């Protein structure tokens, strides 16, 4: 099987709820290693670009279309919760990125 086909099957299973996630839900503040972050609250996300967008929310999965005026507007961003601390993020045809829950500040 090709890598692309396996990737597609994997995302289809996530979308159907067959995810190995152990965390309660995808909601919360997520950080990339380069300093970007986003926040999910139910069907609403504040993106890493600071835009508030409604998306397709499932407890362990979230997706949304990148809004105008971004150069890549219309591309779908898909997120799959892996465990309590990790989420995989894929935007359009880009490579998957692993994001982490942001550390609480004291």
Backbone bond lengths (Angstrom), bond angles and torsions (degrees), N, CA, C in turn:
res aa  C-N    CA-C-N  psi(-1)  N-CA   C-N-CA  omega(-1)  CA-C   N-CA-C  phi
1 X - - - 1.445 - - 1.518 109.26 -
2 X 1.328 116.32 142.21 1.458 119.71 179.72 1.529 110.39 -73.60
3 X 1.313 115.06 156.21 1.463 121.01 178.81 1.536 110.42 -61.40
4 X 1.329 116.95 -39.98 1.473 121.01 -179.76 1.521 110.96 -63.65
5 X 1.330 116.59 -41.26 1.460 120.11 179.48 1.524 110.39 -65.84
6 X 1.328 117.20 -43.59 1.456 120.37 177.91 1.522 111.29 -61.19
7 X 1.342 116.56 -41.47 1.472 121.09 178.06 1.527 110.22 -61.34
8 X 1.331 116.86 -44.99 1.465 121.04 179.28 1.516 111.98 -61.78
9 X 1.320 117.13 -42.61 1.460 120.89 178.05 1.522 110.54 -63.32
10 X 1.333 115.85 -41.63 1.465 119.90 178.89 1.521 112.41 -59.86
11 X 1.334 116.81 -46.36 1.467 119.93 179.45 1.524 111.13 -67.00
12 X 1.326 117.49 -34.57 1.464 119.89 177.27 1.523 110.29 -63.22
13 X 1.322 116.90 -41.98 1.467 120.25 178.24 1.520 111.23 -64.37
14 X 1.322 116.81 -40.71 1.465 120.12 177.23 1.524 109.97 -61.44
15 X 1.335 116.43 -44.92 1.468 120.61 -179.48 1.527 111.74 -62.06
16 X 1.312 116.81 -30.11 1.458 120.84 179.08 1.520 112.89 -85.86
17 X 1.309 116.10 -0.89 1.459 119.62 176.00 1.518 114.13 94.67
18 X 1.314 118.87 4.21 1.463 121.33 179.26 1.519 109.00 -88.82
19 X 1.316 116.10 70.65 1.452 121.10 -176.33 1.525 109.98 -117.05
20 X 1.310 117.14 144.73 1.448 119.24 179.48 1.524 113.43 -84.07
21 X 1.311 117.49 13.00 1.461 120.88 -175.74 1.520 111.21 -59.63
22 X 1.314 115.08 136.09 1.447 120.82 178.57 1.525 111.20 -102.93
23 X 1.309 117.40 -16.53 1.459 121.21 -179.83 1.523 109.63 -71.62
24 X 1.301 115.16 159.24 1.450 120.57 -177.91 1.520 112.34 -65.84
25 X 1.353 117.28 -46.61 1.460 120.03 -179.19 1.518 110.59 -163.60
26 X 1.325 115.01 165.17 1.462 121.99 -175.38 1.533 112.10 -78.79
27 X 1.322 117.38 -13.18 1.468 120.87 -178.98 1.527 111.25 -54.91
28 X 1.330 115.36 147.44 1.452 120.54 175.06 1.511 112.93 132.11
29 X 1.311 114.76 -170.92 1.462 123.52 -176.47 1.525 108.67 -100.63
30 X 1.339 116.39 126.00 1.468 122.91 -175.84 1.521 109.92 -121.13
31 X 1.337 116.28 140.56 1.464 121.83 -176.16 1.521 111.75 -126.02
32 X 1.341 115.33 141.49 1.461 122.22 172.73 1.523 108.00 -95.83
33 X 1.311 116.12 160.46 1.463 120.41 -178.08 1.530 112.63 -65.60
34 X 1.348 117.57 -19.23 1.465 120.92 -179.15 1.531 113.18 -93.18
35 X 1.335 117.40 7.95 1.463 120.58 176.30 1.521 115.45 100.73
36 X 1.328 118.54 -12.03 1.471 119.81 176.76 1.526 109.65 -69.46
37 X 1.329 115.53 153.22 1.461 118.97 174.37 1.518 110.14 -151.04
38 X 1.326 115.97 158.85 1.453 122.63 173.59 1.520 108.21 -140.59
39 X 1.336 115.75 161.91 1.453 121.61 -178.18 1.525 109.02 -131.82
40 X 1.320 116.54 127.17 1.465 122.20 178.31 1.520 108.79 -110.08
41 X 1.335 115.34 133.01 1.464 122.58 175.35 1.518 107.06 -137.43
42 X 1.336 116.66 93.42 1.464 120.40 -175.64 1.521 109.47 61.97
43 X 1.335 118.15 -132.21 1.469 120.27 -177.73 1.532 114.31 -80.57
44 X 1.336 117.42 5.23 1.465 121.65 -178.32 1.519 109.79 -108.45
45 X 1.339 115.50 139.18 1.463 121.30 174.93 1.524 108.37 -129.99
46 X 1.321 115.99 140.22 1.462 121.80 165.58 1.518 103.58 -101.98
47 X 1.331 115.90 111.22 1.459 121.64 -171.72 1.522 112.21 -72.40
48 X 1.323 115.27 172.24 1.465 120.60 177.38 1.522 111.06 -66.31
49 X 1.331 117.83 -11.31 1.470 122.38 176.42 1.522 111.86 -99.16
50 X 1.355 116.51 4.33 1.461 121.35 177.09 1.517 114.99 83.90
51 X 1.319 118.17 9.16 1.461 121.23 179.63 1.525 110.08 -91.00
52 X 1.331 117.33 139.54 1.457 122.04 175.03 1.523 107.91 -95.96
53 X 1.334 115.51 124.72 1.460 122.28 -172.90 1.522 108.83 -137.01
54 X 1.329 116.70 146.01 1.465 121.75 170.75 1.520 108.01 -87.16
55 X 1.327 116.66 141.31 1.458 120.69 -179.30 1.508 111.92 -136.19
56 X 1.315 114.75 -173.90 1.460 122.72 177.12 1.522 106.82 -93.23
57 X 1.327 116.62 108.23 1.461 122.77 -174.27 1.514 111.29 -105.53
58 X 1.301 114.48 128.43 1.464 122.73 167.09 1.518 104.74 -133.02
59 X 1.291 118.46 153.83 1.475 121.42 -172.15 1.526 114.31 -48.33
60 X 1.325 117.96 -37.32 1.460 121.25 -176.31 1.522 113.11 -117.72
61 X 1.330 116.58 13.68 1.467 121.63 -175.75 1.521 108.77 -149.89
62 X 1.327 116.31 144.01 1.464 121.16 176.66 1.513 107.99 -147.56
63 X 1.329 117.08 140.87 1.460 120.69 173.70 1.527 109.00 -144.77
64 X 1.323 114.76 154.21 1.464 120.44 177.23 1.522 108.72 -157.30
65 X 1.333 115.22 160.54 1.465 121.40 175.19 1.523 108.16 -93.53
66 X 1.324 115.99 132.49 1.464 120.70 177.98 1.531 108.08 -63.49
67 X 1.344 117.08 125.37 1.470 119.96 -175.56 1.529 113.00 -82.05
68 X 1.336 115.29 163.30 1.464 122.52 171.66 1.525 107.15 -63.35
69 X 1.271 121.32 154.14 1.455 129.52 5.20 1.527 113.19 -96.05
70 X 1.327 117.91 19.02 1.470 120.67 -177.37 1.528 111.24 -57.47
71 X 1.309 115.46 146.67 1.462 121.65 179.19 1.527 110.93 -58.34
72 X 1.319 116.90 -35.08 1.464 121.79 -178.82 1.529 112.69 -99.86
73 X 1.345 116.51 27.12 1.466 122.05 179.52 1.526 110.22 -54.30
74 X 1.321 114.91 140.21 1.453 121.43 179.42 1.516 113.74 95.57
75 X 1.337 117.85 -21.64 1.458 119.53 176.56 1.523 109.20 -66.37
76 X 1.325 115.10 145.99 1.457 120.56 179.38 1.528 109.68 -93.33
77 X 1.320 114.90 130.79 1.459 122.11 173.89 1.523 106.55 -102.40
78 X 1.334 116.55 126.63 1.455 122.20 -179.94 1.521 109.43 -117.19
79 X 1.329 115.74 138.09 1.456 121.23 -179.23 1.517 108.89 -130.83
80 X 1.318 115.94 135.12 1.459 121.16 178.76 1.529 108.85 -128.62
81 X 1.316 115.71 122.10 1.454 121.85 178.95 1.526 109.12 -72.32
82 X 1.321 116.61 127.18 1.457 121.15 -179.32 1.524 112.03 -96.50
83 X 1.325 115.31 -41.83 1.455 122.21 178.63 1.524 107.21 -161.43
84 X 1.298 117.68 -169.32 1.458 121.67 -175.48 1.528 113.54 -59.41
85 X 1.337 117.03 -28.26 1.456 120.87 -172.20 1.523 115.61 -115.61
86 X 1.336 119.19 -5.67 1.466 122.01 -172.78 1.525 112.22 -130.79
87 X 1.341 114.51 139.91 1.457 121.14 174.35 1.529 107.47 -137.63
88 X 1.335 116.49 138.02 1.458 121.33 174.16 1.516 108.46 -93.85
89 X 1.338 116.12 134.26 1.458 122.93 -177.84 1.519 108.41 -123.25
90 X 1.336 115.78 130.71 1.462 121.58 178.91 1.523 107.86 -133.03
91 X 1.328 116.35 124.21 1.465 122.25 179.54 1.524 108.85 -111.31
92 X 1.325 116.96 114.53 1.465 120.56 179.17 1.512 111.36 56.46
93 X 1.334 115.90 -127.02 1.461 121.65 -178.50 1.528 113.06 -96.20
94 X 1.329 117.92 12.16 1.460 120.73 -178.44 1.531 110.38 -76.67
95 X 1.310 115.49 166.98 1.458 121.10 177.41 1.529 110.32 -69.11
96 X 1.305 115.61 154.87 1.463 121.35 176.83 1.524 109.25 -70.00
97 X 1.331 115.44 137.24 1.463 121.72 175.48 1.519 108.63 -114.54
98 X 1.310 117.13 140.55 1.465 122.14 175.37 1.519 108.23 -95.70
99 X 1.329 116.94 120.49 1.458 123.13 176.58 1.524 107.97 -108.57
100 X 1.328 116.30 157.49 1.464 123.30 -178.28 1.521 110.28 -120.00
101 X 1.315 116.42 152.69 1.461 118.61 171.30 1.513 107.69 -60.36
102 X 1.324 116.11 137.14 1.458 120.45 178.90 1.522 109.30 -68.04
103 X 1.304 116.02 141.70 1.470 120.78 179.36 1.510 109.10 -72.59
104 X 1.315 116.44 139.12 1.467 118.43 175.84 1.523 109.67 -67.29
105 X 1.328 115.18 144.10 1.468 119.53 176.99 1.516 108.76 -98.24
106 X 1.307 115.76 150.14 1.470 118.83 -179.99 1.498 110.81 -115.47
